[in-house]
Amino acid sequence: MADKEQEISRLKDVGRKSNDEITVRSAIDRLTLYGKEAIKPITDIIEDPAVHQSIKQYGLNAIKRIRIFTPFNP
């Protein structure tokens, strides 16, 4: 697994396993740096039924930002 894939996987795990809202938000913020590759891991984090509604909204906003600001590559 490449370093980038390992880091994305690690951040996803941090986001899914942490009970600290600041830690989860930080993991989501770091994931957004990977552009479209981060959409699935962020979705995995926010689809967890135990995740607080504010984190779900934060993750959805992060996905919107990725889609708006990541250039289209056919």
N, C-alpha and C positions, 0 to 999 in steps of 0.2 A: 504494500500500500504506500502510495506517495506521501510525502510530508504534508502536503495540502489536505489530502483525504484524511489523514490521521488527525490533523488539527480540527477539521470540520466534525469528524466523529467524536473527538474529545469534547468539543464545545457543545455538541448536541447532548452528550451524556451529562455534562455539567448542568445544562439547562433542564434536563428531565429529572435529575436526581436531587437537585438542590431545593430546599424549602425556603431559602432566602430570596425574597423578591429582587433585591438589588443584584444578587449573583446571577439570577436568571436573565434579568434585563441586560446585564453586562455580556453574558454569553450570546444573547440575541444580537446585541450591537456588534460584537466581534464577528459573528457569522455573516452579517450584512456586508462585511468587507470582501467576501467571496462571491458577491453578485448572485447571479441566477443559481449557482450551485448551492446556495444557502437556503433556497425556498423550501425544499423538501425537509431538511433538518429543522428549520424553524416551524414548519407545519407539524412535524412530529412532536415538538415540544408543546405547542399550544393545543394540540388535539387531546392531550392527556386530561381525563376528566377531573383530576385533582388540581389542575392549574387554575389559579384565581382568574376571574374575569378580566381584571386589569392587565394581567400578563397576556391573556389571549388577545386583547385589543392592541397591546404594545407589539406583539408579534405580527398581527395583521397589518399594522401600520408599517412595520419594517419591510414586510413583503411588498406592500404597495410602493414604498420608496425604491426597492430594488427594481421592480418592474418599470417604474417611471424613469429612473436614472441610469439603468443599464442599457447600453446601445443594443439595438437589434442586430444579431449576427446570423444571417441565413445559412 
